[in-house]
Amino acid sequence: MNKLLKLLEVIVEAFSFMKIVLSPLLIGLFIGIVIYANKTDNIGLTIGIVVTLTGLIAGILLALWARKNSGSAVEFNARINASPDIDEIIRKDKPNQ
C-alpha cells in the first residue's frame, strides 16, 4: 500500500511539474508559429524552433525553481490556484460554530 501511495505522489508531482512547464512552452510555441507564418522559409522555421525550444527551457527552469523554492511542484501549483479572497468570503458567510 505504501508503494502505491508513493507512486501516486510521483505521478501527481510529475503532472504538476508538466503544468508549470507548459505555460512558457505554449507561449514560445505560439510565438514560434507566428514567426514561421510570417517568414515561411528555412530561416523562419529555424527561428520558430529556437523560440519554441527557448520556451521549453524556460518552462523547465521555472518548474525547477518553483520546486526548489516551494518544496514541490504540487505546493507551488496549490499556492498559484489558491483564492484567499473567496476563502475570506466563505468564512464571513458561515456563522461561528
HELIX and SHEET records of a PDB file:
HELIX    1   1 ASN A    2  ASN A   38  1                                  37    
HELIX    2   2 ASN A   42  SER A   70  1                                  29    
HELIX    3   3 ALA A   73  ASN A   81  1                                   9    
HELIX    4   4 PRO A   84  ASP A   93  1                                  10    
END                                                                             
